[in-house]
Every structure is written in C-alpha cells, then in structure tokens.
Amino acid sequence: MSDFIVSVLCFVLTLLVYYVNKRLYTRWRTLLLMPLVMTPMVLVVMLLITHITWKDYIADSHWLIWLLGPATLAFAVPVYENMAIIKRHWMSLTAGVITATLVAVCTSVWLARLFTLPVEIQRSLAVRSITTPFALAAAKPVGGQPDLVALFVVLTGVFGMAMGDFLFLRIAIKQGMAKGAGLGAASHGAGTARAYQIGPQEGVVSSLVMMLAGVVTVLAAPIIGHVMWTLKS
C-alpha cells in the first residue's frame, strides 16, 4: 500500500473516529468520552498497532492543525458582540491576563526544574497554557519543541476543562466573569468551550482572555527565553 493511500485512510479514519466519539459524548457526558480525550487515544493506539509513522499519518491531515488558527480567530466574533462588557471591566481583565501569563510560565518552568526535567521539556512547558496556534508561534523563540508543545497544550486544556468546575466549587468562585477568565487563562480553547456551556458571559470573557494571553505570550516569548535560560546560564 502506497504512502499516499495510507495517509488518506488515516485522514478519513480521524474524521470518523471524531464523529463517532462526538456522538457518544453527546449521549454519555463523561470525562473519558470527551472528544479531546478519547479521539487522540484511539488514534495513538491505531498508529502503534499498525506501525504507521507520524509522517505518513500527518501527510494529508496537516490542514486539520492549520484549521486551529481560523477556529481560534472565530472566538473574536462573540467578543466583538459584547464589547460593552469588556469596556466596563478592561482594567481587571488586563491585570488578570498579565498575572495569569506570568504565573503560568513561571510555575511551569520552576516545577520542571524542581523535578530536574530536561531543558527541552522545560522550554516546551513554558507555553503550555495558551492555545495551540499561539503556543506553536511562541515555541521557536522560547526554544521549545513543537511536538512537545502541542502535547502539553492538549493535556493542559483537558485537565483544566475537567477540573475547572471542581476547583471553582472548592474555592467558592461564583462570579461568571471570574469563571470565564480562569478557564480561558488556564485551559485555553478547551476551557473556553466549557465556559460557553456554563453561560454566554463566561464564554465571552474566556474567549477574550484566551486570545489576549496568547498574544502577550507570543510577544513576550523572546524575553521569556532570555530571562529563564540565557541569564540563568
């Protein structure tokens, strides 16, 4: 079987697995059946069993990753439609984004150093809390590996979406904007999807915070790489 046929079959199977997974999650809303969790697991098992290389798999599926960019930009539509809320709370949102970015980067790197993880993993973890298109853009100046960055971003999103409601309950956060900001800053796209399930205001705030955190991280990536590693050495 030629590499082209294999890559096309992988593409079709990816769409099929996602469609079936989404139907299952609609009926049984459990963490394990979330498309962001189950679909990658099924695809990884498939590749391991069939010994299909990543290069063959991604050959005709790479544009699915490219679609993350337009999908992220689409969150700007509800943000634009709710500018009144943003103008009313711009100061707290700005402070929250800057604080969240600093905390996410610093805690990720310092914990990685605490567990003596390789520098390559430290650099890749530094941008784990922003959505994939922004994280991949920030990976190069920081010195992270794109494949590791994408993995850490997905894991962060899944964990944040799964644990968000529990944490809000435990620390008694009831205000909608606070929930939205927390989900957007900590678990990017996955958290924003969950925020829209909670309510429209939560979703709008989460969308805005997610995009601003991504922009801030990308712009600050050269400084992050210099401060965290160049000065340290």
N, C-alpha and C positions, 0 to 999 in steps of 0.2 A: 504494500500500500504506500503510495507516494506521500511525501510530507504535506503537500497541499491538501490532499483528501483528509489526512489526519487532522490538520488544523481546522478545516471546515467542519468536520464532525465534532471537534471539541467546541467550536463556537455554537453549533446547534444544540449540543448537549448542555452547554452552560445556560442557554436561554430556557431549555426545557426543565432543567433542574430548578432554576429560579422560579419559573411559573408554577410548577408543582409545589414547591416549598411555600410560595406565597399563598396558594390555595389552602394548604394545610394550616398555615399560621392564621389565616382568616377564621378557620374553624376551631382550632385549638391554640389559644394565645399563651404559649409557654416560652420560656427563655430559649430552650434548646431548639425550638422550631422557628425561631426568628430567622428570616432570610439572610441576614448579615452573619448569622452564626452557622446555620445548617448548610447553606449552599456552598460556602468555601470548604467546609469539612468533607462534604460529598465529593467535590471536585478534586481535593487533595488525595483522598483515598483512591479515586478513579485513576489519577495520574500515577500513583505508586503501584497500583495493581497492573496497569497496562504498560508501565515503564515509558510513558510518553514524557519527553523532555519539556521543560518550560518554554524553550524556544519554539518548539512545534505547536505547543498549546496557544501561545500568545500571538502567533503569526497572523491569524485572521480574527483575533479577539481584542487586539490592542486598542481599537477605536472605542471599545466599551470603557476603557480607562480615560480616553480623551473626553468622553461624554460627561465625566465628572466636572469638568470646567463649566460647560453650559448649565449643568444641573445646579451647581453652586451659585452661579450668577442669577438663576431663576428665583432664588430666595430674595433678591433685591426687589421684586415686584411687590410683595406684601409690605416690605419695609417702606417703600415709596408711598404706598397707600395709607400708611399710618405715621406719617411724618409728624403729626401733632403730638403723639406720644413721645417721640424721640426728642423733639424740641423742648418738651416740658421737662425731660429727665436727662438732658445731654451731659450734664456735669457728672452725675452719678454713674452713667453708662461709660463715660470716658475713663473715670477713675477705676471702674470695675474691670474694663478691658486691659488697662495698663498693669493693674495689680495681678490679674489672672495670668497675663503673659509672663510676668516676672516669676510668679510662683510656679507656674508650670515648667518653665525652663530650668530654674534653679533647683527645684526639688527633684526633677528627673535626673539631672546631671549629678547632683550630690548623692542621691541614693545609689546611682550606678557606681559611683566612686566608692561609696561605703561598702558595696558588695564586690569591689575590685573587678568590675566588668571591663572588658577591653575598651580602648578608646573609641574604636569604630562603633561600638554599641552605644557608648555614652553620647557621641555626636548624633547618632540616629535617634536616640530617645529625646534629645533636646527639643525636637519639633513635633513630638507625638500628639500634642493637644490641639492642633489645628487641622482643618480638613485637608484631604489628600492633595488637591491641586496646589494649595499654598505650601503644604509640607514638602512636596517634591521640589518646588521652586526654592524653598529655604534650605533644602538638604545640601546643595552644592556649596554655597558659601560657608555653611557650618562645618561641612566635611563628612556628612552622613551618607550612608549607602541607600540609594533609592528603594531597593527591595526591602531592606530592614525598616526603613521609614514607613513604607506602605503597610507593612505588617503591624508595626507598633501603633499606627494611626487607627487601624481597624480594631485592634484589641482595646485601645483606649475608648473608642466610640461605643463598642459593645458593652464594656464594663460600666461606663458612665450611664448609658441608657438603662442598663439592667439595675444598677444600684441607686439611680437618682431618686426615685420615689422613696426608697427606704431611708436614704440619708436625709431627705427633706423632712420626713416624719420624725426621725431621731433627733434632729437639731431644731425642730419646731419652726421650719420655714413655711409660711402660709401665703405670703405675698406673691402674686402671679409673676410680677416682673423679676423678682429675685430668683424664682424657679427657672424662668426662661434664660436669664443671664447665666445662671450656674450651669445649665445644660449646654448652652451654646459655647461657653468658655472652656468647659471641661471635656465635653464629648462631641464637639463639632456637629457634623451632619447627622449622625445617628441620634445625638441628643436633641437636635433641632426637630427631627421627625417626631420624637417623643413629646417635645414641647408643644407642637401643633395638636397632638392628641389631647393634651391637657386643656388647651384653650388657645384662642386666636392671639390674645395679647402675649401670652407666654411664647408662642411661636414666632411672632414678630420680633420680640426682644432677643430671643435666641438666635434668629437669623442675623440680626444686626451685630450682635456680639461675636458670633462665629466669623463673620466676614471681617470685622474690624480687627479681631485678634489675629486672623490670618495675615492681613495687610501689615499690621505692626510687626509681627514676627518676621515676615519676609524682608521688610525694610531694615530691621534690626539684626538680621542674620549675620552679616559680616562683623558687626560689633560683638555679637554673642560668641562667635568663633574666636575672635581675638581675645576677649576678656576671659573666657572659660578655659582656653587651651594655650594660646600663644603667650599670654602674660604669665600663666602658671608655669610654663616651661622655662 
